[in-house]
Amino acid sequence: MTPVNDFVFDPLHAAATEIFTDALAACDIPSAFDRRLRFEGGVLKRLLPDGSGAEEIPLANYRRIFVVAIGKAAGPMLDVLLTRMKRRKGLRGICCSKYLPGRRNWRFRYFEGGHPLPNEDSFAAARATLALLKKAKKDTLIFFLISGGGSAMFDLPLDPQITFADTVAFHDVLLGSGAPIQEINTLRKHFSAVKGGRLAMAAPDAMKVNLLVPDVPLRTLDALSSGPTSPDHTTVLEVHGIIAKYGIAEKLPPAVREFLERADLPESPGNKGWLPPFLSLAARSVTQFRRLTAATSMDGENKAFRDSVYEILLSSHDLVENARALAQKAGYFVAVDNSCDDWDYADAARYLLDRFHELRAVHPRLCLISGGEVTVTLDRTPGAGGRNQQFALACAFDLARFPGQKLTVLSAGSDGIDGNTQTAGAITDPTTLDRARSFGFDPQLALQSFNACPLFTALGDTVVTGPTGHNLRDLRLLIAETS
């Protein structure tokens, strides 16, 4: 048996943790904001990515400025906007996040939304936002600050007969379905009165600036917080297909099931025939976007999106690239493989470990980096843990085949939370299983019962960051050192 008190892996654990935490720290919202936006002389300047100039929005054109901040990064995003924008006349807003800030601006209403399941504040924030947006006119400029986690923190059923308890149960069923986030959010968009473009529809005449910190693949940006302000390309037909694909119907509360299975279930806003992938919309200039929507707004629906700007401040790409630079600086041969994004955790573990062993045969000092998220399908009430600890524990069974070799795997969430725990994730190595058994744990049982957190906590191998103010998806590091 590998010695329980083997300290050989401590430096390797420290190296993996340092790469993760430093990569996350480098994803700085104020710096990202300043790279893309400027407030100069009462004018908001949106810097064009090719360096050719800036699009300008004169604040003097607007009598009112509303700010709606939603998601895990709502607080930091709101802080930087208010710091950069000096104007206060006509300023009002809503901030809905997982944690309430210590200092609050009297012009804003603050709500502590629930995550991963909605709470009463999730409903209250949605109602308050809809009430605020009703006041928006053509002379109103609205900043929507949207980050990951908003799907749970901010919600209100489209059908007023659906109760709060039913809404919580609906979200709970989706989280355990094993569906990837974009499919989960397709259902959320059609369920909700504040998702799938409906916040934009609530203020159709206002100018809208959407600042995004996505926790979804960039190819599906309209899944971010279930797309409250983006034109939606998903359809009712897809909703019915997803429910059937994952066997969700029987698990849903009756009121929710009846609503989603209605023959006349409303389509979410967005012309389904013309709408291209949202990533292309985010990449286009506002002029091009206006031209697209103006040409296709015969029914009046898309006019709500006509005067809209979408700007990505930070994404998983930034986190991965920061990790790459740090690992290279530390002397590792670095490979990046994000191809298992949204895969089942066990499939992702097998794929990445096969790639890891193949690469380290050629590059003994290796760091394989993988961004994005994996999925977990729950077939029972889970224990304590989340997708990152589940992935790490699955990897431990493979690493145990290489006793004495300096190998480690870290998997952690950039928001500092993994599933129903307050840890970001976990680290594993070839000694993990033996050490766990010496503490009386059955690793296979922990894996099967989705109860990895107690095991990793006992070993001291959890990754704990506390709330990070980010949600840039997950990061996996597979590291090999020379013996």
ZABALO-347228 format. One record per residue (C-alpha): residue number from 1; chain; x, y, z. Coordinates in steps of 0.25 Angstrom, whole numbers, plus 5000, padded with zeros to 4 digits. Each point is the difference from the previous one (the first is absolute). Example, Ala and Ser with C-alpha at 12.3 -4.5 7.8 and 13.67 -1.06 7.14 Angstrom:
2
   num   chaine   east   north     up
     1        A   5049    4982   5031
     2        A   5006    5014   4998
This chain:
483
   num   chaine   east   north     up
     1        A   5000    5000   5000
     2        A   5005    5014   4997
     3        A   5004    5007   5013
     4        A   4989    5008   5006
     5        A   5009    5011   5004
     6        A   5007    5001   4987
     7        A   5003    5015   4998
     8        A   5006    4998   4986
     9        A   4988    5006   4994
    10        A   4999    5012   5008
    11        A   5008    5009   4991
    12        A   4992    4995   4988
    13        A   4987    5003   5007
    14        A   5006    5014   5003
    15        A   5004    5002   4985
    16        A   4986    4996   4995
    17        A   4993    5009   5010
    18        A   5009    5012   4997
    19        A   4997    4999   4985
    20        A   4985    4999   5003
    21        A   5000    5011   5010
    22        A   5009    5010   4992
    23        A   4993    4997   4987
    24        A   4987    5004   5007
    25        A   5006    5012   5007
    26        A   5005    5005   4986
    27        A   4986    5000   4995
    28        A   4998    5014   5005
    29        A   4986    5007   4997
    30        A   5005    5014   5002
    31        A   5012    4998   4990
    32        A   4990    4992   4990
    33        A   4990    5012   5001
    34        A   5011    5010   4997
    35        A   5005    4992   4988
    36        A   4987    5001   4993
    37        A   4992    5012   5005
    38        A   5003    5015   5004
    39        A   4992    5011   5006
    40        A   5006    5013   4995
    41        A   4994    5014   5001
    42        A   4986    4994   5002
    43        A   5001    4990   4988
    44        A   5001    4985   5001
    45        A   5010    4995   4990
    46        A   5000    4986   4996
    47        A   5014    4996   4995
    48        A   4999    4992   4987
    49        A   5008    4987   5001
    50        A   5009    5003   4987
    51        A   5005    5013   5007
    52        A   4994    5009   4989
    53        A   4992    5009   5009
    54        A   4988    5000   5009
    55        A   4985    5000   4999
    56        A   4994    5012   5009
    57        A   4988    5001   5008
    58        A   4998    5014   5006
    59        A   4994    4999   5013
    60        A   4994    5014   4999
    61        A   4990    4994   4990
    62        A   4993    4992   5011
    63        A   4992    5006   5012
    64        A   5000    4987   5008
    65        A   5011    4989   5002
    66        A   4996    4987   5005
    67        A   5009    4989   5004
    68        A   4996    4985   5002
    69        A   5011    4991   5006
    70        A   4997    4985   5000
    71        A   5009    4989   5004
    72        A   5012    4995   5008
    73        A   5008    5012   4995
    74        A   4989    5010   5001
    75        A   5007    5007   5012
    76        A   5014    5002   4994
    77        A   4994    5004   4987
    78        A   4991    5010   5006
    79        A   5011    5006   5008
    80        A   5009    5002   4988
    81        A   4989    5006   4992
    82        A   4996    5010   5011
    83        A   5015    5004   5002
    84        A   5002    5003   4985
    85        A   4987    5007   4998
    86        A   5000    5013   5007
    87        A   4985    5004   4997
    88        A   4990    4997   5010
    89        A   4988    5008   4995
    90        A   4988    4991   4997
    91        A   5008    4988   5004
    92        A   4993    4988   5006
    93        A   5001    4985   5000
    94        A   4999    4986   5005
    95        A   5012    4991   5005
    96        A   4997    4985   5002
    97        A   5011    4991   5004
    98        A   5004    4989   5009
    99        A   5006    5009   5010
   100        A   4996    5014   5005
   101        A   5011    5010   4999
   102        A   5005    5007   5013
   103        A   4998    5014   4994
   104        A   4987    5003   4992
   105        A   4996    5011   4992
   106        A   4987    5006   5004
   107        A   4996    5002   4985
   108        A   4999    4984   4999
   109        A   4992    4989   5006
   110        A   5008    4988   5004
   111        A   4995    4986   5000
   112        A   5007    4987   5005
   113        A   4995    4990   4990
   114        A   5001    4985   5002
   115        A   5010    4991   4993
   116        A   5000    4989   4995
   117        A   4985    5001   5003
   118        A   4991    5012   5000
   119        A   4996    5006   5013
   120        A   4989    5011   5004
   121        A   5010    5011   4996
   122        A   5002    4994   4986
   123        A   4985    5003   4998
   124        A   5000    5013   5007
   125        A   5012    5005   4991
   126        A   4993    4996   4988
   127        A   4987    5007   5004
   128        A   5008    5013   5003
   129        A   5008    5000   4987
   130        A   4987    4998   4992
   131        A   4994    5012   5008
   132        A   5012    5008   4997
   133        A   5001    4997   4985
   134        A   4985    5004   4998
   135        A   5005    5015   5003
   136        A   5011    4999   4989
   137        A   4997    5008   4987
   138        A   5008    5005   4988
   139        A   5008    5009   5009
   140        A   5004    4989   5009
   141        A   5014    4993   4999
   142        A   5000    4987   5007
   143        A   5013    4992   5004
   144        A   4998    4985   5002
   145        A   5011    4994   5007
   146        A   4998    4985   4999
   147        A   5009    4989   5005
   148        A   4998    4985   5003
   149        A   4991    4995   5011
   150        A   4988    5009   4996
   151        A   4992    4989   4995
   152        A   4997    4996   5015
   153        A   5002    5013   5007
   154        A   4990    5008   4991
   155        A   4987    4993   4996
   156        A   4985    5001   4999
   157        A   4991    4991   4993
   158        A   4993    5004   4987
   159        A   4988    4993   5005
   160        A   4995    5008   5013
   161        A   4993    4987   5005
   162        A   5014    4993   5002
   163        A   5004    5001   5014
   164        A   5013    5003   5006
   165        A   5001    4986   5005
   166        A   4998    4995   4986
   167        A   5010    5009   4995
   168        A   5011    4995   5009
   169        A   4996    4985   4997
   170        A   5001    5003   4985
   171        A   5014    5006   5002
   172        A   5004    4988   5008
   173        A   4995    4990   4990
   174        A   5008    5007   4989
   175        A   5013    5000   5008
   176        A   4999    4985   5002
   177        A   4996    4997   4986
   178        A   5014    4998   4994
   179        A   4997    5010   4989
   180        A   5010    5010   4996
   181        A   4998    5014   5004
   182        A   4995    5005   4987
   183        A   4989    4990   5000
   184        A   4997    5003   5014
   185        A   4999    5015   4997
   186        A   4991    4997   4988
   187        A   4989    4995   5009
   188        A   5003    5011   5010
   189        A   4998    5011   4989
   190        A   4986    4995   4996
   191        A   4996    4998   5015
   192        A   5004    5014   5004
   193        A   4994    5014   4999
   194        A   5014    5006   5001
   195        A   5009    4991   4992
   196        A   5001    4997   4985
   197        A   5000    5015   4996
   198        A   4988    5004   5008
   199        A   5008    5010   5008
   200        A   5003    5007   4987
   201        A   4986    4999   4996
   202        A   4996    5007   5013
   203        A   5007    5013   4996
   204        A   4999    4999   4984
   205        A   5003    5015   4998
   206        A   5012    5002   5009
   207        A   5014    4999   4995
   208        A   5007    4988   5007
   209        A   5015    4997   5003
   210        A   5002    4986   5004
   211        A   5013    4997   5007
   212        A   5002    4985   5001
   213        A   5009    4991   5008
   214        A   4995    4986   4995
   215        A   5001    4987   5006
   216        A   4995    4993   4988
   217        A   5007    4996   4987
   218        A   5002    5012   4991
   219        A   4993    4993   4989
   220        A   4987    5001   5009
   221        A   5001    5013   5006
   222        A   4985    5001   5001
   223        A   5000    4989   5010
   224        A   5007    5010   5010
   225        A   4990    5002   5012
   226        A   4990    4994   4990
   227        A   5002    5012   4990
   228        A   4991    5010   5007
   229        A   5003    5011   4990
   230        A   5005    4993   4988
   231        A   4991    4995   4988
   232        A   4998    4986   5002
   233        A   5002    4989   4989
   234        A   4994    4988   5008
   235        A   4986    4995   4997
   236        A   4988    4994   5007
   237        A   5003    4988   4991
   238        A   5014    4999   5007
   239        A   4993    5001   5013
   240        A   4992    4988   4998
   241        A   5011    4992   4994
   242        A   5009    5003   5012
   243        A   4989    4995   5010
   244        A   4999    4987   4992
   245        A   5015    4998   4998
   246        A   5003    5001   5015
   247        A   4987    4994   5006
   248        A   4997    5012   5007
   249        A   4985    5001   4999
   250        A   4996    4990   5011
   251        A   5010    5007   5010
   252        A   4994    5014   4998
   253        A   4989    5006   5009
   254        A   4987    4998   4993
   255        A   4997    5015   4998
   256        A   5014    5002   4993
   257        A   4998    4987   4992
   258        A   4986    5005   4995
   259        A   5006    5014   4997
   260        A   5012    4995   4992
   261        A   4992    4989   4992
   262        A   4989    5010   4996
   263        A   4997    5000   4985
   264        A   5000    5016   5001
   265        A   5013    5001   5008
   266        A   5005    5014   4996
   267        A   5013    5001   4992
   268        A   5011    5008   5006
   269        A   5003    5014   4993
   270        A   5008    4999   4988
   271        A   4997    4997   4986
   272        A   5004    4985   4999
   273        A   5001    5000   4985
   274        A   5010    5011   4998
   275        A   5008    5000   5013
   276        A   5015    4995   4998
   277        A   5008    4995   5012
   278        A   5001    5010   5011
   279        A   5015    5000   5000
   280        A   5000    5006   4986
   281        A   4991    5011   5006
   282        A   5009    5003   5011
   283        A   5012    5001   4990
   284        A   4993    5010   4991
   285        A   5000    5015   5001
   286        A   4987    5006   5006
   287        A   4998    5006   4986
   288        A   4999    4987   4993
   289        A   4992    4994   5011
   290        A   4990    5012   4999
   291        A   4999    4997   4985
   292        A   4997    4985   5002
   293        A   4989    5003   5010
   294        A   4994    5012   4992
   295        A   4999    4991   4988
   296        A   4993    4989   5007
   297        A   4991    5007   5010
   298        A   4987    5000   4991
   299        A   4992    4994   5012
   300        A   5006    5010   5010
   301        A   5006    4990   5009
   302        A   5014    5002   4997
   303        A   5000    5015   5001
   304        A   5003    4998   5015
   305        A   5014    4995   4996
   306        A   5002    5010   4990
   307        A   5008    5010   5008
   308        A   5008    4990   5008
   309        A   5015    4999   5002
   310        A   5006    4987   5005
   311        A   5014    5000   5006
   312        A   5008    4988   5006
   313        A   5008    5005   5011
   314        A   5006    4986   5004
   315        A   4998    4986   4997
   316        A   5005    4986   5002
   317        A   5010    5003   4989
   318        A   5007    5010   5009
   319        A   5001    4990   5011
   320        A   5006    4989   4991
   321        A   5010    5010   4994
   322        A   5005    5005   5013
   323        A   5002    4986   5005
   324        A   5008    4997   4988
   325        A   5009    5011   5002
   326        A   5002    4997   5014
   327        A   5003    4985   4997
   328        A   5010    5004   4989
   329        A   5007    5010   5010
   330        A   5001    4988   5010
   331        A   5007    4992   4989
   332        A   4990    4990   4996
   333        A   4997    4996   4986
   334        A   4985    5005   4999
   335        A   4989    4994   4992
   336        A   4986    5005   5000
   337        A   4988    4991   4996
   338        A   4986    5006   5002
   339        A   4993    4989   4992
   340        A   4993    4993   5011
   341        A   4992    5013   5004
   342        A   4986    4995   5005
   343        A   5003    4985   5000
   344        A   4996    4991   5011
   345        A   5011    5001   5010
   346        A   5004    4985   4999
   347        A   5001    5001   4985
   348        A   5008    5013   5001
   349        A   5009    4994   5011
   350        A   5004    4988   4991
   351        A   5002    5008   4988
   352        A   5009    5010   5007
   353        A   5008    4990   5007
   354        A   5003    4992   4987
   355        A   5005    5013   4994
   356        A   5008    5003   5012
   357        A   5007    4987   5000
   358        A   5002    5001   4986
   359        A   5007    5013   5001
   360        A   5008    4998   5012
   361        A   5007    4988   4993
   362        A   5006    5010   4991
   363        A   5000    5012   5010
   364        A   5003    4995   5014
   365        A   4998    5014   5006
   366        A   4986    5003   4995
   367        A   4988    5009   5003
   368        A   4987    4996   4993
   369        A   4990    5011   5001
   370        A   4985    4998   4998
   371        A   4990    5011   5001
   372        A   4984    4999   5000
   373        A   4991    4992   5008
   374        A   4996    4985   5002
   375        A   4987    4995   5003
   376        A   4995    4990   5011
   377        A   4987    4992   4999
   378        A   4994    4998   5013
   379        A   4992    4987   5002
   380        A   4998    5002   5015
   381        A   5001    5011   5011
   382        A   5014    5004   5000
   383        A   5010    5001   5011
   384        A   5009    5012   5001
   385        A   5008    5003   4988
   386        A   4999    5006   4986
   387        A   5005    4997   4986
   388        A   5014    5004   5003
   389        A   5002    4991   5012
   390        A   4993    4989   4992
   391        A   5009    5001   4988
   392        A   5013    5001   5010
   393        A   4995    4987   5007
   394        A   4998    4993   4987
   395        A   5014    5004   4996
   396        A   5006    4994   5013
   397        A   4996    4986   4995
   398        A   5009    5001   4988
   399        A   5011    5007   5007
   400        A   5001    4989   5010
   401        A   5006    4991   4989
   402        A   5012    5008   5000
   403        A   5006    4999   5015
   404        A   5012    5009   5002
   405        A   4998    5008   4988
   406        A   4999    5015   5002
   407        A   4986    5003   4994
   408        A   4989    5008   5004
   409        A   4986    5005   4996
   410        A   4993    5013   5004
   411        A   4986    5003   4996
   412        A   4993    5013   5006
   413        A   4990    5010   4997
   414        A   5003    5014   4998
   415        A   4989    5005   5009
   416        A   5005    4993   5012
   417        A   4988    4991   5001
   418        A   4999    4986   4996
   419        A   4986    4994   5000
   420        A   4994    5001   5014
   421        A   5013    5003   5007
   422        A   5008    5012   5003
   423        A   5013    4994   4994
   424        A   5004    5003   4986
   425        A   5005    4986   4997
   426        A   5010    4990   5003
   427        A   5014    4995   4997
   428        A   5004    4985   4998
   429        A   5012    4992   4998
   430        A   5005    4985   5000
   431        A   4999    4999   5015
   432        A   4986    5006   5002
   433        A   4992    4986   5000
   434        A   5010    4994   5010
   435        A   5000    5012   5009
   436        A   4984    5001   4999
   437        A   4999    4985   5005
   438        A   5010    5003   5011
   439        A   4990    5010   5005
   440        A   4988    4990   4999
   441        A   4994    5005   4987
   442        A   4995    4991   4989
   443        A   5004    5008   4987
   444        A   4991    4992   4991
   445        A   4988    5002   5009
   446        A   5004    5015   5001
   447        A   5000    5001   4985
   448        A   4987    4992   4998
   449        A   4993    5008   5010
   450        A   5005    5014   4995
   451        A   5006    5002   5014
   452        A   5015    5004   4997
   453        A   5001    5012   5008
   454        A   5001    4993   5014
   455        A   5011    4991   4994
   456        A   5008    5012   4994
   457        A   4998    5008   5013
   458        A   5006    4989   5009
   459        A   5012    4999   4991
   460        A   5002    5015   5000
   461        A   4999    5000   4985
   462        A   4988    5009   4997
   463        A   5003    5013   4992
   464        A   4994    5011   5009
   465        A   5000    5015   4995
   466        A   4987    5006   5006
   467        A   4991    5008   4991
   468        A   5008    5005   4988
   469        A   4991    5010   4994
   470        A   5002    4992   4987
   471        A   4993    4989   4992
   472        A   5009    4997   4988
   473        A   4996    4985   5000
   474        A   5010    4989   5005
   475        A   5015    4997   4999
   476        A   5006    4987   5000
   477        A   5015    4998   5001
   478        A   5007    4987   4998
   479        A   5015    5001   5004
   480        A   5011    4990   4998
   481        A   5014    5003   5007
   482        A   5013    4992   4997
   483        A   5003    4990   5011
